[in-house]
Amino acid sequence: MTPSNPSPLPKTYPCPQCGTHTAWQDNKSKPFCGERCKLIDLGAWASEEYTLPAEVSPFSDEL
């Protein structure tokens, strides 16, 4: 007889919005834990809360 191998636990990762560990498999909101965190992140993008550092170019005032 061979010992039965239990199925491995699903791989989890932290939600980028709230940090809650959630399963990747069968998650329609990935990489977020759910629809709420997904919408919070979308709202942050829409209100331009996310920015990238940039150097001022010598011609930026001409644009």
Backbone as CSV, one residue per row, in Angstrom:
resi,resn,N_x,N_y,N_z,CA_x,CA_y,CA_z,C_x,C_y,C_z
1,MET,0.831,-1.182,0.000,0.000,0.000,0.000,0.874,1.243,0.000
2,THR,0.463,2.214,-0.725,1.182,3.480,-0.713,0.370,4.493,0.076
3,PRO,1.057,5.326,0.841,0.311,6.335,1.607,-0.328,7.337,0.650
4,SER,-1.519,7.735,0.986,-2.189,8.708,0.119,-1.524,10.071,0.288
5,ASN,-1.280,10.712,-0.831,-0.667,12.037,-0.810,-1.769,13.086,-0.851
6,PRO,-1.857,13.897,0.195,-2.869,14.949,0.137,-2.491,15.962,-0.940
7,SER,-3.494,16.556,-1.536,-3.209,17.533,-2.581,-2.473,18.725,-1.958
8,PRO,-1.517,19.283,-2.681,-0.759,20.408,-2.133,-1.659,21.629,-1.968
9,LEU,-1.325,22.437,-0.985,-2.082,23.661,-0.771,-1.869,24.609,-1.942
10,PRO,-2.891,25.365,-2.292,-2.712,26.294,-3.413,-1.680,27.364,-3.065
11,LYS,-0.935,27.782,-4.069,0.085,28.807,-3.874,-0.601,30.132,-3.550
12,THR,-0.111,30.814,-2.529,-0.694,32.089,-2.140,0.308,33.212,-2.335
13,TYR,-0.189,34.421,-2.351,0.634,35.614,-2.524,-0.085,36.755,-1.816
14,PRO,0.633,37.806,-1.435,-0.036,38.929,-0.779,-0.714,39.842,-1.806
15,CYS,-1.886,40.303,-1.474,-2.601,41.261,-2.319,-1.799,42.562,-2.333
16,PRO,-1.549,43.164,-3.496,-0.764,44.395,-3.547,-1.466,45.583,-2.878
17,GLN,-2.755,45.487,-2.645,-3.481,46.595,-2.032,-3.549,46.471,-0.513
18,CYS,-3.985,45.315,-0.009,-4.204,45.166,1.437,-3.241,44.203,2.125
19,GLY,-2.522,43.378,1.358,-1.551,42.450,1.936,-2.119,41.114,2.361
20,THR,-3.405,40.909,2.227,-4.023,39.633,2.582,-3.506,38.538,1.667
21,HIS,-3.094,37.408,2.249,-2.633,36.289,1.420,-3.838,35.620,0.789
22,THR,-3.746,35.417,-0.504,-4.854,34.830,-1.259,-4.313,33.855,-2.293
23,ALA,-5.154,32.934,-2.709,-4.747,31.926,-3.684,-4.761,32.515,-5.085
24,TRP,-3.811,32.114,-5.898,-3.721,32.580,-7.283,-4.715,31.817,-8.156
25,GLN,-4.816,30.536,-7.905,-5.648,29.673,-8.729,-7.120,30.037,-8.597
26,ASP,-7.811,30.137,-9.720,-9.253,30.431,-9.776,-9.626,31.766,-9.148
27,ASN,-8.726,32.732,-9.154,-9.011,34.061,-8.607,-9.243,35.013,-9.775
28,LYS,-10.468,35.446,-9.964,-10.807,36.325,-11.085,-10.260,37.736,-10.890
29,SER,-9.870,38.098,-9.673,-9.391,39.448,-9.389,-7.883,39.533,-9.280
30,LYS,-7.173,38.472,-9.657,-5.728,38.483,-9.477,-5.079,39.657,-10.173
31,PRO,-4.094,40.261,-9.632,-3.309,39.875,-8.471,-3.907,40.333,-7.146
32,PHE,-5.123,40.859,-7.156,-5.753,41.338,-5.927,-6.540,40.232,-5.259
33,CYS,-6.861,40.422,-3.975,-7.598,39.392,-3.247,-9.068,39.362,-3.631
34,GLY,-9.581,40.477,-4.105,-10.985,40.523,-4.481,-11.306,41.778,-5.269
35,GLU,-12.574,41.898,-5.602,-13.036,43.016,-6.427,-12.837,44.359,-5.722
36,ARG,-13.001,44.391,-4.401,-12.856,45.648,-3.664,-11.457,46.227,-3.812
37,CYS,-10.433,45.422,-3.578,-9.049,45.893,-3.706,-8.726,46.263,-5.146
38,LYS,-9.293,45.539,-6.080,-9.093,45.825,-7.500,-9.633,47.215,-7.840
39,LEU,-10.822,47.548,-7.332,-11.425,48.851,-7.595,-10.703,49.977,-6.864
40,ILE,-10.204,49.720,-5.674,-9.422,50.734,-4.953,-8.182,51.088,-5.757
41,ASP,-7.504,50.088,-6.294,-6.315,50.325,-7.098,-6.653,51.081,-8.379
42,LEU,-7.742,50.725,-9.024,-8.170,51.421,-10.235,-8.461,52.891,-9.926
43,GLY,-9.095,53.157,-8.796,-9.370,54.535,-8.393,-8.098,55.321,-8.149
44,ALA,-7.077,54.673,-7.589,-5.790,55.346,-7.359,-5.139,55.716,-8.688
45,TRP,-5.239,54.834,-9.677,-4.700,55.152,-11.010,-5.475,56.307,-11.629
46,ALA,-6.803,56.260,-11.506,-7.641,57.284,-12.131,-7.407,58.663,-11.521
47,SER,-7.097,58.717,-10.237,-6.861,60.003,-9.582,-5.382,60.390,-9.598
48,GLU,-4.593,59.650,-10.371,-3.167,59.916,-10.568,-2.357,59.910,-9.266
49,GLU,-2.716,58.982,-8.352,-1.946,58.824,-7.120,-0.614,58.119,-7.366
50,TYR,-0.536,57.345,-8.415,0.702,56.648,-8.749,1.507,57.515,-9.715
51,THR,2.753,57.743,-9.395,3.613,58.527,-10.275,4.960,57.849,-10.400
52,LEU,5.650,58.163,-11.443,7.005,57.681,-11.649,7.942,58.871,-11.577
53,PRO,9.079,58.704,-10.918,10.026,59.817,-10.876,10.570,60.096,-12.274
54,ALA,10.729,61.357,-12.571,11.239,61.734,-13.886,12.129,62.957,-13.737
55,GLU,13.137,62.994,-14.575,13.992,64.165,-14.599,13.360,65.201,-15.507
56,VAL,13.533,66.450,-15.159,13.011,67.512,-16.000,13.933,67.663,-17.198
57,SER,13.352,67.614,-18.378,14.184,67.768,-19.560,14.320,69.259,-19.865
58,PRO,15.373,69.650,-20.546,15.576,71.064,-20.816,14.480,71.655,-21.692
59,PHE,13.721,70.829,-22.393,12.693,71.336,-23.285,11.282,71.095,-22.752
60,SER,11.154,70.686,-21.494,9.833,70.357,-20.972,8.918,71.562,-20.897
61,ASP,9.438,72.763,-20.774,8.574,73.938,-20.704,8.043,74.347,-22.080
62,GLU,8.572,73.765,-23.137,8.127,74.086,-24.489,6.956,73.217,-24.928
63,LEU,6.583,72.227,-24.141,5.506,71.311,-24.545,4.159,71.895,-24.269
